[in-house]
């Protein structure tokens, strides 16, 4: 939820197109939030959803989150707003993948993960880093490709 409500950045590259399955997943997520079936996610609905995820946001925080994605300034999130936020989120994940994959190999290796952890000042053992790679490596090729990365 929180990643879906980030502020969009400049649009230098075209947004990745969503598959029909992804579009359906987004529709289902939207419908889970839109508990009254109005076609919009309102403050009270987002607050309930955030609480279900373990957050305790204040009403003003919820309003701010909505305002960040509410393109038509209705005070509610339409499906179109929600879809745009999800596309922006996918683009941000792809940018993160490219930061890890500095050699442009199409996958994140142990070496890539170790470099990023060091740059961020995160102290993890080689064993912990390898466990992360193993968990994300769903096809057994020794690294996390874009599909694995999105699924993680």
N, C-alpha and C positions, 0 to 999 in steps of 0.2 A: 504494500500500500504506500509506504513512505517513498519508495523509489519511484513509484508511479506519479507522485505528486511533486516531483522536483521541477524547478524552473527550467524551461527549455533554453538551450544555448543557441548561438548563431547557427544559421542553417547553411554551412559552407558546402556540404555534400547532400545529395538527395537522400531522403529517408528510405530505409530499407522497406520494401513492400512486405506486407504480411500475407501469409498463406491463408486459405479459407479456414483451415484448422485453427490457426492462431487467432484469427478474427472471431471464430466461434468461442474459443477459450476466453477471450476478452469480454465477449458478450455475456458469457456465463458468470464471469467475475463481477461484471457490472450489475447483473441481475441479483447477485447475492447481496450486494450493498443496497440496491434499490428495493428495500423490503416492502414498500407500499405499492410497487409497480407503476409509479408515476412517470417513469422515463427519465427521472433525475435523481441524483444522490444529494440529499439535503443534509444540513448540519447535524440533525439528530441521528440520521442513518449512518453518517460517517463516524460519528462519535461512538455509536454502538459497535460498529465494525472495528474501530481502533481498540476499544475495550476488549473485544473478543480476541484480539491479537496480543493482549497483555499491556497495552498502553493506557494511560490515564490522562488524555489531553483535556485542557480547559476549552471552554466554548470558543474563546477568542483564538486559540491555536487552531481549532477546527476551521473557523471562518477564514483564517489566513491560508490554511492549506487549500481550501476550496478556491479562494481568490487567485492562487497561483496557477490554477489550471482552467478557471472559469473564463473562457475567452469572450463570452457575450455579457459578462458582468450581471448575471441573474441571481447570484448568491447560491447557485446550485451547480452541480456537475452534470452536464448532459452526456449522452453516450458519445457524441462527437468529441467533447472535451476529454472524456476518459480514454477514448481511442488515441487521440493525439498524445496524451501523457504516456500511454503505453508504448507508442512508436518512439517517442523521445527516449524512454527508458531503454528500449532495445538498442537504440543508437549509442547511448551512454555505455551500455555493456560491451558493445562492439569496440568502442574507443578504448575501454579498459583492456579488452583482449589484446588489442594492437600494442598497448603499452607493455604488456607482459611479453608478447611475441616480437621482441625487438629485431630479430633476424628475418621476420616475415616468412617463417616456415609453415604457418598455418596451424601450428600447435604450440602449446605452452609446455616446455620441458622442465625437468627438475632444475636445470641451470637457470632458466628464466625465472622460476619461482624463487629460487635462492637469491638472485640478484635483486628482485623487487622487495623481498623481505628485508634484505640488508639496507636498501635505499630508504625504506620506510622506518628503519630502526626496530624492526620486529625480530626478536630473538627466538628463533625456532631451531630445533635440532634438525640434522639431516633426515633423521628418521621421521620426524613430524612432517617435514616438507614432502618426503616421499609418500607418506600416508595420504596427504592432500592430493598429490598427483594420482595415486592409485585409486582414490575415491572418485576423482573426476574423469579418469580414463576408462570410459565405458566400452570402448572398442578394443582395448588391450594393445594399443600401438606405442605405449610408453609416454604418452603426453595427452594433454587435454586439447582437442580441436574445438573449433567454434561451436559446433553442435553440443559437445560435452560441456563447454563453458556455459552456454545458455541454460542447459539442463541442471547445472549444479546449483 
